[in-house]
Amino acid sequence: MKPITRKEEIVIVASQLFKERGYSAVSVRDIAEAMGIKAASLYNHISSKQEILSTLVLRVAKEFTNGMNGVVAQKSSPVQKVEQLIELHIDITVNYSEGIAALNNDWMHLEGEDLTSFVKMRDDYEENFRNIIKDGITSEEIKPHHPEVILFAILSTLRTLHLWYQKRGKLDVNILKKDMVQVLLKGIV
């Protein structure tokens, strides 16, 4: 395993602070203090707090985009694709919990091209998910409920998973995947 760079270390520390306090409440001085260095030293590795947020949010957004592209390219059924997307969300939540928090809570602080890029990735992701749901309804694999309601129900649960998962003491990921897929696809009755 290769050692992490100083910039990556800064992103890790900042992401934890962003998760705890929110992007707006964290200063570069706070990040430096948490690292035990002077704020001026951070600028040898980053240009701004905005760069840290962009690095963090866009990294996670690209994970979702790449995962979605892989699912869309498959020849599997719509239900199998929804299952894979639920599992993708769980994997990203487990592996990038601070990044998920920033993506969900602080993305609106992105600026310029980074904001435009993020919004496009998010919109494309949701449109692909919506189309998978519509394909499932058309093929009668998914009950004929409104696609927007189905999309909202699944994504709202998955977008807040990081909050619940953290409080539950790191439930076994395989159990979480199995049960989450069952509950989201088949309900509780």
SULRAJO-V948797 format. One line per field, one symbol per residue. psi: psi as a letter, one per 30 degrees, with the letter a starting at -180 (. if undefined). Layout:
psi=???
This chain:
psi=kklkleeeeeeeeeeeeeeefkeffkleeeeeeffglkeefeffflfleeeeeeeeeeeeeeeeeeeeeeeeflglleeeeeeeeeeeeeeeeefheeeeeeeefgeffllbeeeeeeeeeeeeeeeeeeeeeeeeeeggfkkhlkeeeeeeeeeeeefgeeeeeefghikkeeeeeeeeeeeeefag.
